[in-house]
């Protein structure tokens, strides 16, 4: 079937990614409208009650066709309707029923945008009639001239948004008289007048007009021009203030479409509304594909801490749990990794979470909890924990450094770097004992410590497996037949590229490797990138359609590492979530998990 003429003229600019025409991108001048009005018996839209239909098809100010008919509603006509419209029962008696009219009307609407004044009323009657008589309602766009007038005209210009008032304001050639065709013709002139007015609001397309009719704020309407000219490609967008300070950083597969959504009725966040009022321009950073966009967003947020990005509100709270390199090691919460012989676990999103994991370690192994610097030569007075039997008292030399390392330090190092089973078993045993004694609240506390510790261990070992690799090259097919390519070095995205469709990806891949960022390993398990960046890369690499092209080593995790407890972690987290509704049953379930784990 041939495309309509107005589509043929704009096809080059309106094709979407899948090759179809996007009606929302049509200019209002090139859009075909069917302006419709109904007269009814005044009742509710229940599939009947329509007495007259009038519709005018227009495009570019030219009238293309007219549809007008009386309709026999199959019910008595109220006298006040006759007084209002001049339509009598005698006029309606020979008229066709609505089920006879609907096929011709739906054909008249085909390929056009339906326009009506107070459109929900007219559309409600037509939908009810279609449903009642078995006709599917077409997927048709609707514009409401009353809604457009509420946004485009002020109270100083018109006292209300009635059709008669607007027809007089826009000097319509036909005045509405409560007859369908005349009212439809009056609405045509109102529509054309509104379209002229919309130009001053930078509303030029059908999609713009549909959004403009919705309840957007004055700030959104005033700042809408910030979305003009942005590319429709994957990347990062930055809202900047007058002093060029970044206010908000976001990412999208389509920058132009995403930024435009900030100026629509769907955007209701108060902080974003405040941000839009302070923004003066939007900067677009085009990226090779969505993974590069996600990574660049994370880096920009970390570098600039934009005030309207929630993730940048407390970046300083990321901490690590450190087992110090001393004669008698202890746990310490630190904010940065150091190039020393200490063992680290993390990162944790807050100090509280790190301390919760540390408490789990103390429940499982006899690590000292004091902060003194102990010496093998000088005795330090013992604390209350030693008197309670909860510390082996290395301060009083009641345990040798070798025995202390074997009982306390080595199990922690093993748990972070390899098998955490000894610590996990100790915590599960404690949960089982407490729940067996019906001390459910205490058992739930120990469970939360297990969750914090196990979550951090699983996460760190997963990150470390990729961080240890000097280089990994991977690729995956994109939607148009090309290849998305990434070069990852020590867990950091060093390069990203996309090869064109129907071309071998090797030249693009070689170019990406040659121009990739130099990344040197650093201290700790995640030295070259933030944990969040490496996790984004891992999620991309682990997709079923991703192919590993080259690696400089083996991408492996410990054979009996923390990952084998992922199911246990999921169940423990679920039990914690259910605690508010049933503390007792969730802890009992946790004890069952402990028994099944040993089996």
C-alpha positions in Angstrom: 0.0 0.0 0.0 1.4 3.4 -1.0 2.2 5.9 1.8 0.0 9.0 2.1 1.4 12.1 0.4 2.1 13.9 3.6 4.2 10.9 4.8 6.1 10.7 1.5 7.2 14.3 1.8 8.8 13.8 5.3 9.9 10.2 5.2 13.6 10.9 5.4 13.3 12.8 8.6 10.6 10.7 10.3 12.0 7.1 10.1 12.5 5.6 13.4 15.2 3.0 14.2 13.1 0.1 13.0 12.3 1.9 9.7 8.7 2.8 10.6 7.3 6.3 10.5 6.8 8.0 13.8 3.5 9.9 13.7 4.5 12.0 16.7 7.4 13.5 14.7 5.0 14.9 12.0 4.7 18.6 12.0 1.3 19.9 12.7 1.1 21.4 9.2 1.6 17.9 7.7 -0.8 16.1 10.0 -4.2 15.0 8.9 -6.9 15.9 11.4 -10.5 14.7 11.7 -12.3 17.4 13.8 -15.4 15.8 15.2 -18.5 16.7 17.2 -21.4 14.7 18.6 -24.8 15.6 19.7 -26.4 13.2 22.2 -29.5 12.7 24.3 -27.5 13.9 27.3 -27.1 10.6 29.1 -24.1 8.6 30.1 -22.0 7.0 27.3 -23.4 3.5 27.4 -23.2 2.6 23.7 -26.3 4.6 22.6 -27.6 8.1 23.0 -25.8 9.6 19.9 -28.2 11.7 17.8 -25.8 13.5 15.4 -22.3 13.1 14.1 -20.4 15.9 12.3 -16.7 15.5 11.2 -14.4 17.5 9.0 -11.1 16.1 7.7 -8.4 18.8 7.2 -4.7 19.0 6.5 -2.5 22.1 6.0 -5.5 24.3 6.4 -7.3 22.6 3.5 -10.6 20.8 3.9 -10.3 17.2 2.6 -13.7 15.8 3.4 -16.9 16.0 5.5 -18.9 13.4 7.4 -22.3 14.3 8.7 -25.4 12.3 9.6 -28.2 12.2 12.1 -28.4 9.0 14.2 -31.5 7.3 15.6 -30.6 6.8 19.2 -33.4 4.2 19.7 -34.7 6.1 22.8 -36.9 9.1 23.6 -35.3 12.5 23.0 -35.6 14.7 26.1 -37.4 18.0 25.5 -34.5 20.1 26.7 -32.3 18.6 24.0 -34.8 19.6 21.3 -34.8 23.1 22.7 -31.0 23.2 22.8 -30.2 21.7 19.4 -33.4 22.0 17.4 -33.3 18.3 16.7 -36.7 16.6 17.0 -37.8 12.9 17.2 -39.4 13.3 13.8 -36.0 14.2 12.3 -34.4 11.2 14.0 -37.0 8.5 13.1 -35.8 7.8 9.5 -32.1 8.3 10.5 -29.7 5.2 10.6 -28.8 3.5 13.8 -25.3 3.9 15.3 -24.3 0.3 14.4 -24.9 1.2 10.7 -23.0 4.4 10.9 -19.9 3.2 12.8 -18.2 1.4 9.8 -18.2 4.5 7.7 -17.1 6.7 10.5 -14.2 4.5 11.5 -13.1 4.4 7.9 -13.3 8.2 7.8 -11.0 8.3 10.9 -8.4 6.0 9.5 -4.9 7.5 9.3 -5.9 10.7 11.0 -5.7 12.4 14.4 -9.1 12.8 16.1 -9.7 16.3 17.4 -12.7 17.4 19.5 -13.6 20.0 22.0 -13.7 18.3 25.4 -12.6 15.2 23.6 -13.1 12.7 26.5 -16.9 13.2 26.2 -17.1 12.5 22.5 -14.5 9.7 22.5 -16.3 8.1 25.5 -19.6 7.8 23.5 -17.8 6.4 20.4 -15.8 3.9 22.4 -19.0 2.7 24.2 -20.8 2.4 20.9 -17.9 0.3 19.3 -17.8 -1.9 22.3 -21.5 -2.5 22.4 -21.7 -3.4 18.7 -18.5 -5.4 18.4 -16.2 -2.9 16.6 -12.6 -2.6 17.8 -11.7 0.9 18.7 -8.8 2.0 16.5 -5.4 3.0 18.0 -5.9 6.6 17.1 -4.3 9.7 18.6 -6.6 12.3 20.1 -6.1 16.0 20.6 -8.5 18.0 22.9 -8.8 21.7 21.8 -10.2 22.6 25.2 -7.0 21.2 26.9 -4.8 23.0 24.4 -6.7 26.3 25.0 -6.2 25.9 28.8 -2.4 25.8 28.2 -2.1 28.3 25.4 -4.5 31.1 26.4 -4.6 33.1 29.6 -7.6 34.3 31.5 -6.9 37.8 30.4 -7.5 36.7 26.8 -10.6 34.5 27.3 -12.7 34.2 30.4 -13.4 30.5 29.8 -12.6 27.7 27.4 -16.1 27.1 26.0 -16.2 26.4 22.2 -18.4 29.5 21.6 -15.9 31.7 23.5 -12.9 30.3 21.6 -14.7 30.6 18.2 -15.4 34.2 18.8 -11.8 34.8 20.0 -10.3 33.2 16.9 -12.9 34.8 14.5 -14.3 31.4 13.3 -16.2 31.5 10.1 -18.9 29.3 11.6 -20.3 29.9 15.1 -21.3 26.9 17.1 -25.0 26.3 17.5 -25.2 22.9 19.1 -25.4 21.1 15.8 -22.7 18.6 15.1 -21.4 19.7 11.7 -21.5 23.4 12.5 -19.7 22.9 15.8 -17.1 20.7 14.1 -16.4 23.5 11.5 -16.1 26.0 14.4 -13.7 23.7 16.1 -11.6 23.5 12.9 -11.0 27.3 13.0 -10.3 27.1 16.8 -7.7 24.3 16.1 -6.0 26.4 13.4 -5.9 29.4 15.7 -4.4 27.3 18.5 -1.8 25.8 16.2 -0.6 29.3 15.3 -0.4 30.1 19.0 1.5 26.9 19.8 4.4 28.1 17.6 5.3 30.7 20.3 5.7 27.8 22.8 8.1 26.0 20.4 5.4 23.3 19.8 5.6 22.3 16.2 5.0 18.5 16.0 2.1 16.3 16.8 4.0 14.8 19.7 4.8 18.2 21.1 1.1 19.2 20.9 0.0 16.1 22.7 2.5 16.7 25.5 1.7 20.4 25.7 -2.0 19.6 26.3 -1.0 17.7 29.4 -0.5 19.3 32.9 3.1 20.5 32.6 4.5 23.2 34.8 5.3 26.7 33.6 9.0 25.9 34.2 8.8 22.8 32.0 7.1 24.8 29.3 9.6 27.7 29.5 12.7 25.4 29.5 11.5 23.0 26.8 13.9 24.6 24.3 16.8 23.0 26.3 16.0 19.7 24.5 16.3 21.2 21.0 19.0 19.8 18.8 20.1 16.9 21.1 21.2 13.8 19.2 19.2 10.6 19.2 22.1 8.3 20.1 23.2 6.5 23.3 25.1 8.6 25.7 25.2 10.9 28.7 23.4 14.2 29.2 24.4 16.9 31.7 22.1 19.7 32.8 24.3 22.7 33.6 23.7 25.9 35.5 24.5 29.5 34.3 28.0 29.1 35.8 28.5 25.8 33.9 28.2 23.8 37.1 26.7 20.3 36.5 23.3 20.1 38.1 22.2 16.6 37.0 23.8 13.8 35.1 21.8 11.0 33.4 22.1 8.4 30.7 19.9 7.0 28.0 19.9 4.9 24.8 18.4 8.0 23.1 19.6 11.3 24.6 17.2 13.5 22.7 14.1 11.6 23.6 15.1 11.1 27.2 15.8 14.8 27.8 12.6 15.8 26.1 10.7 13.6 28.6 11.8 16.0 31.4 9.5 18.6 30.0 6.4 16.4 29.8 3.6 15.7 32.3 5.1 12.3 33.2 7.9 14.1 35.0 6.6 14.9 38.5 9.6 14.9 40.8 9.9 18.0 42.8 13.7 18.1 42.9 13.8 17.7 39.1 11.4 20.6 38.7 13.7 22.7 40.8 16.7 21.6 38.8 15.0 22.5 35.5 14.4 26.0 36.8 18.1 26.5 37.4 19.4 24.8 34.2 20.5 26.9 31.3 21.7 24.3 28.8 22.0 20.5 28.3 25.3 19.0 27.3 25.3 15.7 25.4 28.1 13.2 25.5 27.7 10.7 22.7 28.9 7.2 23.5 29.5 4.1 21.4 26.8 2.1 23.2 24.8 1.9 26.4 27.6 0.3 28.6 29.9 3.2 27.8 27.1 5.6 28.6 26.5 4.0 32.0 30.1 4.1 32.9 30.6 7.7 31.9 27.6 8.6 33.9 29.1 7.0 37.0 32.4 8.7 36.5 30.8 12.1 36.0 28.7 11.8 39.1 31.7 10.7 41.1 33.9 13.6 39.8 31.3 16.4 40.1 28.8 15.3 42.7 25.8 17.0 41.0 23.4 18.2 43.6 20.3 16.7 42.0 21.7 13.2 41.6 20.8 11.1 44.6 23.7 8.8 44.2 26.2 11.7 44.7 24.6 12.8 47.9 26.9 10.9 50.2 29.9 9.5 48.1 32.2 9.7 51.1 30.3 7.0 52.9 31.9 4.1 50.9 34.1 2.3 53.4 36.2 -0.9 53.7 36.7 -3.4 56.5 40.5 -3.9 57.1 42.3 -6.6 58.9 45.4 -4.8 60.1 49.0 -6.1 59.5 50.0 -6.3 63.1 51.4 -9.0 65.4 47.8 -9.4 66.8 45.6 -8.1 63.8 42.3 -6.4 64.4 39.5 -5.1 62.3 39.3 -1.5 61.3 36.8 0.5 59.2 38.7 2.6 56.7 37.8 4.9 53.8 40.5 4.0 51.3 42.7 1.1 50.3 46.4 1.2 51.1 49.3 -0.6 49.5 50.2 -2.7 52.5 49.9 -6.3 53.7 46.5 -5.9 55.2 43.4 -7.8 54.2 40.4 -5.9 53.0 36.7 -6.7 52.7 34.2 -4.4 50.9 33.3 -1.9 49.7 30.4 -1.2 52.0 27.9 1.6 51.3 28.0 2.9 54.9 30.0 2.6 58.1 27.0 1.0 59.8 26.9 -1.9 57.2 30.7 -2.4 57.7 30.3 -2.6 61.4 27.4 -5.0 61.0 29.7 -7.3 59.0 32.5 -6.9 61.6 30.1 -8.0 64.3 29.4 -11.1 62.3 33.2 -11.8 62.2 33.4 -11.3 66.0 30.6 -13.8 66.4 32.4 -16.4 64.4 36.1 -16.0 65.2 38.0 -14.7 68.3 39.4 -11.5 66.9 40.2 -8.9 69.4 37.9 -5.8 69.3 40.1 -3.3 71.1 42.0 -0.6 69.3 45.3 -0.8 71.3 48.6 -1.4 69.5 49.8 -4.6 71.1 53.4 -5.6 71.6 54.8 -9.1 72.1 57.1 -7.6 74.8 54.7 -5.4 76.9 51.5 -6.6 78.5 48.4 -4.4 78.2 45.6 -4.6 80.8 42.7 -6.8 79.5 39.2 -5.5 78.8 35.8 -6.8 79.9 35.6 -9.0 76.8 38.5 -11.1 78.0 36.9 -11.5 81.4 33.7 -12.7 79.7 35.6 -15.2 77.7 34.8 -13.5 74.4 38.5 -12.6 73.6 41.6 -14.8 73.9 43.3 -11.8 75.6 46.4 -11.3 73.3 46.9 -8.1 75.3 48.0 -10.2 78.3 50.0 -12.7 76.1 47.5 -15.5 76.9 47.7 -16.6 73.3 50.7 -16.7 71.0 50.8 -14.7 67.8 50.9 -18.0 65.8 47.9 -19.4 67.6 46.0 -16.1 67.3 46.7 -16.0 63.6 45.4 -19.6 63.2 42.3 -19.2 65.2 41.3 -15.6 64.3 43.2 -13.9 61.5 43.6 -16.7 59.0 39.9 -17.7 58.9 39.0 -14.1 58.0 41.6 -13.9 55.3 40.5 -17.3 53.9 36.9 -16.1 53.9 37.6 -12.9 52.0 40.0 -14.6 49.4 38.6 -18.1 49.2 36.3 -20.3 51.2 34.1 -18.5 53.9 32.5 -21.8 55.1 34.1 -21.8 58.6 32.6 -18.4 59.4 29.3 -19.1 57.7 28.9 -22.4 59.6 29.7 -20.7 62.9 27.1 -18.0 62.3 24.5 -20.5 61.2 25.2 -22.7 64.2 24.7 -19.6 66.5 21.4 -18.8 64.7 20.2 -22.4 65.2 21.0 -22.3 68.9 19.3 -19.0 69.5 16.2 -20.0 67.6 16.1 -23.3 69.4 16.0 -21.4 72.7 13.2 -19.2 71.2 15.5 -16.1 71.3 14.2 -15.0 67.9 15.2 -11.4 68.1 18.8 -12.2 68.9 18.8 -14.8 66.1 17.5 -12.2 63.6 20.4 -9.9 64.6 22.9 -12.6 63.9 21.2 -13.3 60.6 21.5 -9.6 59.6 25.3 -9.8 60.4 25.6 -13.0 58.3 23.8 -11.2 55.4 26.1 -8.1 55.6 29.3 -10.3 55.8 28.3 -12.8 53.1 27.0 -10.1 50.7 30.3 -8.2 50.9 32.3 -11.4 50.4 30.3 -12.6 47.4 30.5 -9.2 45.9 34.3 -8.7 46.4 35.3 -12.1 45.1 33.1 -11.5 42.0 34.7 -8.1 41.4 38.2 -9.4 42.1 37.9 -12.1 39.5 37.6 -9.4 36.8 40.0 -6.9 38.4 42.9 -9.4 38.4 42.8 -9.6 34.6 45.2 -7.1 32.8 42.9 -7.1 29.8 39.7 -8.6 28.5 38.1 -7.9 25.1 34.4 -8.7 24.6 31.7 -8.0 22.0 28.0 -8.4 21.5 25.6 -7.9 18.6 23.6 -4.7 18.5 20.1 -4.3 17.1 21.1 -3.2 13.6 23.7 -6.0 13.0 26.9 -4.3 14.2 29.0 -5.3 17.2 29.4 -3.5 20.5 33.0 -3.8 21.6 34.6 -3.2 25.0 38.1 -3.4 26.3 38.3 -3.9 30.0 41.6 -3.6 32.0 41.8 -4.5 35.6 38.0 -4.1 35.9 37.9 -0.7 34.3 36.4 0.2 31.0 39.4 1.2 29.0 37.8 1.6 25.5 34.4 1.2 23.8 33.5 1.1 20.1 30.8 -0.1 17.7 31.6 -1.7 14.4 29.2 -1.0 11.5 26.8 -3.6 10.2 27.9 -5.9 7.4 31.6 -5.3 8.2 34.1 -7.5 10.0 34.5 -6.1 13.5 38.3 -6.9 13.7 39.5 -3.5 12.4 37.3 -1.7 14.9 38.4 -4.0 17.7 42.1 -3.4 16.9 41.5 0.3 16.9 39.8 0.2 20.2 42.7 -1.8 21.8 45.3 0.6 20.3 43.6 3.7 21.7 42.4 2.2 25.0 43.2 3.8 28.3 46.3 2.6 30.1 45.2 1.1 33.4 47.7 0.0 36.1 46.7 -2.3 38.9 46.5 -0.8 42.4 46.1 -2.0 45.9 43.1 -4.0 47.0 40.5 -6.1 45.2 39.0 -3.2 43.2 41.9 -0.9 42.5 41.3 0.5 39.0 37.6 1.5 39.1 34.7 1.9 41.4 32.9 -1.2 42.5 29.7 0.1 40.8 31.5 0.5 37.4 33.0 -3.0 37.5 29.6 -4.4 38.4 28.0 -2.6 35.4 30.7 -4.2 33.2 30.2 -7.6 34.8 26.4 -7.4 34.1 27.2 -6.7 30.4 29.8 -9.5 30.2 27.4 -12.0 31.7 24.6 -11.5 29.2 23.9 -14.6 27.1 24.7 -12.8 23.9 28.1 -11.4 24.9 31.1 -13.1 23.4 34.6 -13.1 25.0 37.1 -12.3 22.2 40.4 -12.3 24.1 41.7 -12.3 27.6 45.2 -12.0 29.1 44.5 -14.6 31.7 41.8 -16.8 33.2 38.6 -15.2 34.4 37.9 -17.4 37.3 36.5 -17.3 40.9 37.7 -19.5 43.8 36.4 -23.1 43.3 35.0 -23.2 46.8 34.5 -19.4 47.1 31.7 -17.3 48.4 29.6 -17.5 45.3 28.4 -21.0 46.3 26.5 -19.4 49.1 24.5 -17.1 46.8 21.3 -19.2 47.3 21.8 -19.0 51.1 22.3 -15.3 50.9 19.1 -14.9 48.9 17.1 -16.9 51.4 18.6 -15.0 54.3 17.8 -11.6 52.7 14.2 -12.8 52.0 13.9 -13.9 55.6 15.0 -10.5 56.8 12.5 -8.8 54.5 9.7 -10.9 56.0 10.7 -10.2 59.5 8.2 -7.4 60.0 5.3 -9.7 59.1 6.5 -12.8 60.9 9.8 -12.7 62.9 9.4 -16.1 64.4 8.6 -18.0 61.2 11.4 -16.3 59.3 14.0 -17.2 61.9 12.8 -20.7 62.0 13.1 -20.9 58.2 16.6 -19.7 58.6 17.4 -22.5 61.0 16.0 -25.0 58.5 18.4 -23.5 55.9 21.2 -24.1 58.4 20.3 -27.8 58.6 19.8 -28.2 54.9 23.2 -26.5 54.2 25.0 -29.1 56.3 23.2 -31.9 54.5 
